[in-house]
Amino acid sequence: MSDEAPDQESKTEDPSSKKLEDAHKKGDVAKSQEVTTWFMLLGSAVTFALFAPWTSAQLAEPLRLIITNADQFDVTGAGFAGFFNGLALVMIGVVLVPLGVLALCGVLANLVQHKPVWSIDPITPKLSKISPLSGAKRLFSSEALVNFGKGMAKIGVVGAVVVAVAWPERDRLDTLMTADPHLILAAFQDLGIKIFTAVLLVVTAIAAVDLFYVRHKWWKQHMMTLQETREEYKQMEGDPHVKGRIRQLRQERARKRMMAAVPDATVVITNPTHFAVALKYDKSMRAPQCVAKGADAVALRIRAIARENDVPIVENPPLARALFAAVDIDETVPPEHFKAVAEVIGFVLRLKPQGGWRPN
């Protein structure tokens, strides 16, 4: 096999869950930047719609005092420091809420695209990241060209939408220069909400298309060759955790098949508190056959199914313990237990208009 990485044409198999999980652990996930942009725009729109009046009110008074009393401020020494600190506190208080909303939107944008990732691999220093040749390849790669095209198209579309929304308001904006400040703020808030709404509608379509493209591309990148699939299967077969899981699944399937056979049993022999053994017999059989057995919780379930399906339940603790230890599922009763089992089945079948089983 060649040491070179397999080309995309030879990757014909879907990526395994193990390969996808390994990629996730390395921080390699399908992530669309346009979805993040959509969430940030949504957060900005909500913040603008809900907090613009409050923000304007918080800033209006300090700014009015600065403008009307500009010649009276002491801008030297401690006076200037006090003035600057007071203004800075007002500004910080105003921007904290919008920044908190945008931070929350940034987190949500990632959570809706993939489960949380805790990996330092993407930020681990690598020589390829500082190599001029590698940088040039990334700069002029097909992916870079696609991203550049997407960026230019997005700017053009969004710009056209903003112009289309704002252009009918051009005459109204001219008259705002002499209007009351409160009217100016209300008008700009109204126009801003219209622009945000129109841009969000466009970016929603862009984000949906980009998310599909990014996920499809990410899936294609992680597809595997037939040889890789075989090698991974061999590795997983040797993993004790995988073996344990396979064993557990097999046991669960066997238990389901066993429980499904209980309604067809002839009798269930029990130790009332621990064991239950379901036996099946008809005239065509050489000897009764064990179709289900279990201890504790499994025994309780066998008895419950038997009661639901009117299968006779006989309490015989010594026989139940002996059969539980001596016979496996789908095996016939050993000869040393023929007599005891014959008595139980004969008793059960005498309750019906049928003949009972007798050992040879």
Secondary structure, DSSP 8 states (H G I E B T S, - for coil): --SS---GGG--B---HHHHHHHHHTT-----HHHHHHHHHHHHHHHHHHHHHHHHHHHHHHHHHHHHTGGG---SHHHHHHHHHHHHHHHHHHHHHHHHHHHHHHHHHHHTTS-----SGGGS--HHHH-HHHHHHHHTSHHHHHHHHHHHHHHHHHHHHHHHHHGGGHHHHHHGGGS-HHHHHHHHHHHHHHHHHHHHHHHHHHHHHHHHHHHHHHHHHT-B-HHHHHHHHHHHHT-HHHHHHHHHHHHHHHHHHHHHHGGG-SEEEE-TTSEEEEEE--TTSSS-EEEEEEETHHHHHHHHHHHHTT--EEE-HHHHHHHHHH--TT-B--GGGHHHHHHHHHHHHHTTTS------
